[in-house]
Amino acid sequence: MFRSIAYLVFCGCLINACVTDQPDQVDQLFKKYQDLNPGAAIMVIHHGEVVLSRSYGLADLERQIPVSDSSNFRLASTTKQFTAMAVLQLMDQNKLNFDTKLRSVFPEFPDYADPINYGQLLHHTAGLIDYEDLISDTAVVPVLDADVLVLLLGQDSTYFKPGTEYSYSNTGYSILALSVERLSGLSFSDYLKQNIFDPLQMNGSLAYVKDSPSFPNRALGYLVAADIISFSDQSMTSAVLGDGGIYSSLRDMYKWDQALYSTRLLSQTYLDSAFSPWLENYGCGWRIEDYRGKERISHTGSTCGFRSDYMRFPADGFSVIVLTNRREPGVQYLAEALTDIYLFKDK
């Protein structure tokens, strides 16, 4: 248990950008993340230039390690864009397509999965039962992606006829991660490293399982309630990788953001498909919405000790990244406030 007792300022540097002239307006937005509190790392990118890079608070309260632009935060559901990228890469290699049936990769699925295809899994229209609701109340060992498959094999139905409705599904993205493993012959973690992280030199990013070795600069998760700070880093579902298990930093997320303007990882055809919604405003790991008259492509992340928001306005070459190591509050309003300050500053 920890309490905030003093003031700490940390200035984060990235590439050639180190923000030393910190606008009071931004500092005020992130006031609760300062001092010796669980912190935040924020970045604003415009046409490839880092116009704001700032770090607040602590990544590790016990050791009093400050947040920096290399601190690795759990992305939670912001992970889904990486899982989708891996699947789209396999599509680009003709190993499957949007119409490929789930049972062609996992023939062990019961008959209820007959209609499900990979396009539905990517776009949350498959209707698979939420694995969180299937975990036993007496379970004490954290669930893995492989355990999600076992839970689904014991079911006999979906929530609705696949392809007819939208229902956000962590289950679907866990199955997508397992699909990457089965189709590539690599573990999901190794696939990401070899095909996404290493090519982009995202050297601090990884799909993390508790007690994984050699994980420097890891931010730990916390809960802040009534001014009491408690450790809240892992839950029963934290080891499920496909839906939310990736850790990354500002430094690495900048590289990811810039790669999405190119075909370094994926052909233009499949890259465009990632940002194309189906039944609802959801593409392949991305929400596609309107914000103040501009197209916004984004995703939020929420888990037991972390919150994140990453939003892009591709027509303006503009992105905002907010990473925090505390369970509450949500941070979309903070990302939108930064967007208003830097993208809509003349309006």
C-alpha positions as CSV (number, residue, x, y, z in Angstrom):
1,M,0.0,0.0,0.0
2,F,1.4,3.4,-1.0
3,R,0.4,7.1,-0.5
4,S,1.4,10.1,-2.6
5,I,3.7,12.2,-0.4
6,A,5.9,14.4,-2.6
7,Y,6.3,16.1,-5.9
8,L,8.2,14.5,-8.8
9,V,8.8,15.9,-12.3
10,F,10.2,13.8,-15.1
11,C,11.0,15.0,-18.6
12,G,10.9,12.3,-21.2
13,C,13.0,12.4,-24.4
14,L,12.2,10.6,-27.7
15,I,14.4,10.7,-30.8
16,N,15.2,14.4,-31.1
17,A,12.3,15.6,-29.1
18,C,12.7,16.5,-25.4
19,V,9.9,18.7,-24.0
20,T,11.3,21.1,-21.4
21,D,8.8,23.9,-22.0
22,Q,5.8,22.2,-20.5
23,P,2.5,24.0,-21.0
24,D,0.5,24.5,-17.8
25,Q,-2.6,23.3,-19.6
26,V,-1.2,19.9,-20.2
27,D,0.3,19.6,-16.7
28,Q,-3.1,20.4,-15.2
29,L,-4.8,17.7,-17.2
30,F,-2.4,15.1,-15.7
31,K,-2.1,16.6,-12.3
32,K,-3.4,13.3,-10.6
33,Y,-0.6,11.4,-12.3
34,Q,2.2,13.5,-10.9
35,D,4.2,13.4,-7.6
36,L,4.9,9.8,-6.4
37,N,1.6,8.5,-7.8
38,P,1.2,5.9,-10.5
39,G,2.1,7.8,-13.6
40,A,1.4,8.5,-17.3
41,A,3.4,8.8,-20.5
42,I,1.9,10.9,-23.2
43,M,2.8,11.8,-26.8
44,V,1.4,13.9,-29.6
45,I,2.7,13.3,-33.1
46,H,2.1,15.6,-36.1
47,H,3.4,14.8,-39.6
48,G,6.0,12.5,-38.1
49,E,7.3,15.1,-35.6
50,V,6.9,14.5,-31.9
51,V,5.4,17.8,-30.8
52,L,4.8,16.7,-27.2
53,S,6.5,13.9,-25.2
54,R,6.0,14.0,-21.5
55,S,6.2,11.6,-18.5
56,Y,4.6,11.9,-15.1
57,G,4.8,10.0,-11.8
58,L,6.2,6.6,-11.1
59,A,6.4,3.3,-13.1
60,D,7.3,1.4,-9.9
61,L,6.3,2.9,-6.6
62,E,8.3,0.6,-4.3
63,R,11.6,1.3,-6.1
64,Q,10.5,4.9,-6.9
65,I,11.4,4.4,-10.6
66,P,9.9,7.4,-12.6
67,V,7.9,6.9,-15.8
68,S,9.9,7.7,-19.0
69,D,9.3,7.3,-22.7
70,S,10.8,3.9,-22.5
71,S,8.6,2.6,-19.7
72,N,6.6,-0.4,-20.9
73,F,2.9,-0.3,-20.0
74,R,0.4,-3.0,-20.5
75,L,-1.7,-1.9,-23.5
76,A,-4.7,-4.0,-22.6
77,S,-7.2,-4.0,-25.5
78,T,-5.0,-1.6,-27.5
79,T,-3.2,-5.0,-28.1
80,K,-5.9,-6.0,-30.5
81,Q,-4.5,-3.9,-33.4
82,F,-1.2,-6.0,-33.1
83,T,-3.1,-9.3,-33.0
84,A,-5.1,-8.2,-36.1
85,M,-1.9,-7.1,-37.9
86,A,-0.4,-10.6,-37.3
87,V,-3.5,-12.2,-38.8
88,L,-3.6,-9.8,-41.8
89,Q,0.1,-10.6,-42.4
90,L,-0.8,-14.2,-42.7
91,M,-3.6,-13.3,-45.1
92,D,-1.1,-11.3,-47.1
93,Q,0.9,-14.6,-47.3
94,N,-2.2,-16.4,-48.6
95,K,-2.4,-18.6,-45.5
96,L,-6.0,-17.7,-44.9
97,N,-8.5,-14.9,-45.8
98,F,-11.6,-13.2,-44.4
99,D,-13.8,-16.1,-45.6
100,T,-11.6,-18.9,-44.1
101,K,-13.7,-20.9,-41.7
102,L,-12.6,-21.2,-38.1
103,R,-13.0,-25.0,-38.2
104,S,-10.5,-25.2,-41.1
105,V,-7.8,-24.1,-38.7
106,F,-9.4,-25.6,-35.6
107,P,-11.3,-28.7,-36.7
108,E,-11.8,-29.7,-33.0
109,F,-14.4,-27.0,-32.6
110,P,-18.0,-28.3,-32.1
111,D,-20.5,-27.9,-34.9
112,Y,-21.8,-24.6,-33.6
113,A,-18.6,-23.0,-35.0
114,D,-19.4,-24.1,-38.6
115,P,-20.5,-20.7,-39.8
116,I,-17.7,-18.7,-38.1
117,N,-15.0,-17.2,-40.4
118,Y,-11.9,-15.1,-39.7
119,G,-13.5,-11.8,-40.9
120,Q,-16.1,-12.2,-38.2
121,L,-13.5,-12.9,-35.6
122,L,-11.6,-9.8,-36.5
123,H,-14.7,-7.6,-36.6
124,H,-16.4,-8.9,-33.4
125,T,-19.3,-10.4,-35.3
126,A,-18.7,-14.2,-34.6
127,G,-20.8,-14.3,-31.4
128,L,-18.4,-16.5,-29.4
129,I,-19.2,-16.8,-25.7
130,D,-17.1,-14.5,-23.5
131,Y,-14.4,-16.6,-21.9
132,E,-14.5,-14.5,-18.8
133,D,-18.0,-15.8,-18.0
134,L,-16.7,-19.4,-18.3
135,I,-13.9,-19.2,-15.8
136,S,-14.7,-21.1,-12.6
137,D,-15.3,-19.1,-9.5
138,T,-12.8,-21.4,-7.7
139,A,-10.1,-21.0,-10.3
140,V,-6.7,-19.8,-8.9
141,V,-4.4,-20.3,-11.8
142,P,-4.4,-17.5,-14.4
143,V,-6.0,-18.4,-17.7
144,L,-3.9,-18.7,-20.9
145,D,-5.1,-18.4,-24.5
146,A,-4.9,-22.2,-24.8
147,D,-7.3,-22.4,-21.8
148,V,-9.8,-20.2,-23.7
149,L,-9.8,-22.7,-26.5
150,V,-10.6,-25.5,-24.0
151,L,-13.4,-23.5,-22.5
152,L,-14.9,-22.9,-25.9
153,L,-14.7,-26.5,-26.9
154,G,-17.1,-27.2,-24.1
155,Q,-19.8,-24.9,-25.4
156,D,-22.6,-25.8,-27.8
157,S,-23.8,-22.4,-29.1
158,T,-22.9,-18.8,-29.9
159,Y,-24.7,-15.6,-28.7
160,F,-26.2,-15.1,-32.1
161,K,-26.0,-16.3,-35.7
162,P,-22.4,-15.5,-36.7
163,G,-22.1,-12.5,-39.0
164,T,-25.5,-11.0,-38.1
165,E,-24.6,-8.8,-35.0
166,Y,-21.8,-7.0,-33.4
167,S,-20.6,-7.9,-29.9
168,Y,-17.1,-6.9,-28.7
169,S,-15.3,-10.1,-28.0
170,N,-12.1,-10.7,-26.1
171,T,-12.7,-14.4,-26.8
172,G,-12.4,-13.8,-30.6
173,Y,-9.0,-12.1,-30.3
174,S,-7.7,-14.9,-28.1
175,I,-8.6,-17.4,-30.8
176,L,-6.9,-15.2,-33.3
177,A,-3.7,-15.3,-31.4
178,L,-3.9,-19.1,-31.2
179,S,-4.6,-19.1,-35.0
180,V,-1.4,-17.2,-35.5
181,E,0.5,-19.9,-33.6
182,R,-1.2,-22.7,-35.5
183,L,-0.6,-21.2,-39.0
184,S,2.9,-19.9,-38.4
185,G,4.4,-22.6,-36.3
186,L,5.6,-19.9,-33.8
187,S,4.4,-18.9,-30.4
188,F,2.3,-15.8,-30.5
189,S,5.1,-13.9,-28.6
190,D,7.7,-15.1,-31.0
191,Y,5.6,-14.3,-34.1
192,L,5.1,-10.7,-32.9
193,K,8.8,-10.3,-32.1
194,Q,10.0,-11.7,-35.5
195,N,7.4,-10.1,-37.8
196,I,6.4,-6.8,-36.1
197,F,8.6,-5.7,-33.2
198,D,12.0,-6.6,-34.6
199,P,11.4,-5.2,-38.1
200,L,10.3,-1.9,-36.5
201,Q,13.0,-2.0,-33.8
202,M,10.3,-1.9,-31.1
203,N,12.9,-3.3,-28.8
204,G,11.0,-3.0,-25.5
205,S,7.7,-4.4,-26.7
206,L,6.5,-7.9,-26.0
207,A,3.5,-10.1,-25.3
208,Y,4.0,-10.6,-21.6
209,V,3.3,-13.6,-19.4
210,K,3.8,-13.2,-15.6
211,D,7.4,-13.9,-14.6
212,S,8.7,-13.7,-18.1
213,P,12.5,-13.1,-17.9
214,S,14.4,-10.1,-19.2
215,F,11.7,-7.5,-19.2
216,P,13.4,-4.1,-18.5
217,N,11.5,-0.8,-18.0
218,R,8.3,-2.6,-17.0
219,A,5.7,-0.3,-15.4
220,L,3.7,-2.0,-12.6
221,G,-0.1,-1.6,-12.3
222,Y,-1.9,0.0,-9.4
223,L,-5.4,0.9,-8.1
224,V,-5.9,4.4,-6.6
225,A,-9.0,4.6,-4.4
226,A,-9.8,7.3,-1.8
227,D,-6.2,8.4,-2.0
228,I,-5.0,4.9,-1.1
229,I,-2.7,3.3,-3.7
230,S,-2.6,-0.5,-3.8
231,F,-0.7,-2.9,-6.1
232,S,-3.0,-4.2,-8.9
233,D,-0.8,-5.6,-11.6
234,Q,-2.1,-9.0,-12.7
235,S,-5.6,-10.7,-12.8
236,M,-7.0,-14.1,-13.7
237,T,-7.1,-13.0,-17.4
238,S,-3.8,-11.1,-17.6
239,A,-2.0,-14.0,-19.2
240,V,-4.4,-14.2,-22.2
241,L,-2.3,-12.5,-24.8
242,G,-4.4,-12.0,-28.0
243,D,-6.9,-9.7,-26.5
244,G,-4.7,-7.6,-24.2
245,G,-1.3,-8.9,-23.2
246,I,1.1,-6.7,-25.1
247,Y,3.4,-4.2,-23.2
248,S,4.9,-1.2,-25.1
249,S,6.3,2.3,-24.5
250,L,6.0,5.7,-26.0
251,R,9.3,5.2,-27.8
252,D,8.1,2.0,-29.5
253,M,4.5,3.2,-30.1
254,Y,5.9,6.1,-32.1
255,K,7.6,3.6,-34.4
256,W,4.4,1.6,-34.7
257,D,2.4,4.8,-35.5
258,Q,4.8,5.8,-38.3
259,A,4.9,2.3,-39.8
260,L,1.1,2.4,-40.3
261,Y,1.6,5.2,-42.9
262,S,3.7,2.7,-45.0
263,T,3.6,-0.8,-46.3
264,R,6.6,-2.0,-44.2
265,L,4.5,-4.6,-42.4
266,L,1.6,-5.2,-44.7
267,S,0.4,-4.6,-48.3
268,Q,-1.7,-1.5,-48.9
269,T,-4.8,-3.7,-49.7
270,Y,-4.8,-5.4,-46.3
271,L,-3.7,-2.2,-44.5
272,D,-6.7,-0.5,-45.9
273,S,-8.9,-3.4,-44.8
274,A,-7.7,-3.0,-41.2
275,F,-9.3,0.5,-41.1
276,S,-12.5,-0.6,-42.8
277,P,-15.5,-1.2,-40.5
278,W,-18.0,-4.0,-41.0
279,L,-21.4,-4.1,-39.2
280,E,-20.4,-1.5,-36.6
281,N,-17.6,1.1,-36.4
282,Y,-15.0,-1.5,-35.9
283,G,-12.3,-2.5,-38.3
284,C,-9.5,-5.0,-37.6
285,G,-8.4,-4.0,-34.1
286,W,-9.5,-0.4,-34.6
287,R,-12.5,1.7,-33.9
288,I,-13.4,4.0,-36.8
289,E,-15.4,7.0,-35.7
290,D,-16.0,10.7,-36.3
291,Y,-14.5,13.2,-33.9
292,R,-15.3,16.9,-34.4
293,G,-15.8,16.3,-38.1
294,K,-12.6,14.3,-38.7
295,E,-12.1,10.5,-39.1
296,R,-10.6,9.1,-35.9
297,I,-9.0,5.6,-35.9
298,S,-8.4,4.5,-32.3
299,H,-8.5,2.0,-29.5
300,T,-8.7,2.1,-25.7
301,G,-7.3,-0.3,-23.2
302,S,-8.5,-1.2,-19.7
303,T,-7.3,-3.8,-17.3
304,C,-6.7,-4.3,-13.5
305,G,-3.8,-1.9,-13.3
306,F,-3.6,0.0,-16.6
307,R,-5.4,2.3,-18.9
308,S,-4.4,3.4,-22.4
309,D,-5.7,5.3,-25.4
310,Y,-4.2,5.6,-28.8
311,M,-6.0,7.7,-31.4
312,R,-4.9,8.6,-35.0
313,F,-6.3,11.1,-37.4
314,P,-4.5,9.9,-40.6
315,A,-5.8,12.7,-42.9
316,D,-3.9,15.1,-40.6
317,G,-0.9,12.9,-39.9
318,F,-1.9,13.4,-36.2
319,S,-1.7,10.9,-33.3
320,V,-2.1,10.9,-29.5
321,I,-0.8,8.2,-27.2
322,V,-1.7,8.1,-23.5
323,L,-0.4,5.2,-21.3
324,T,-1.0,5.0,-17.6
325,N,-0.4,2.4,-14.9
326,R,-3.5,2.8,-12.8
327,R,-6.9,1.0,-13.1
328,E,-9.0,4.1,-13.0
329,P,-10.0,6.5,-14.5
330,G,-10.4,6.0,-18.2
331,V,-8.2,8.2,-20.3
332,Q,-10.1,8.8,-23.5
333,Y,-11.1,12.2,-22.2
334,L,-7.4,13.0,-21.7
335,A,-6.5,11.9,-25.3
336,E,-9.3,14.0,-26.6
337,A,-8.2,17.0,-24.6
338,L,-4.7,16.7,-26.1
339,T,-6.3,16.4,-29.5
340,D,-8.3,19.6,-28.9
341,I,-5.2,21.5,-27.7
342,Y,-2.9,20.4,-30.6
343,L,-5.1,19.5,-33.6
344,F,-8.0,21.9,-33.1
345,K,-6.0,24.7,-31.5
346,D,-7.0,27.3,-34.2
347,K,-10.7,26.5,-33.9
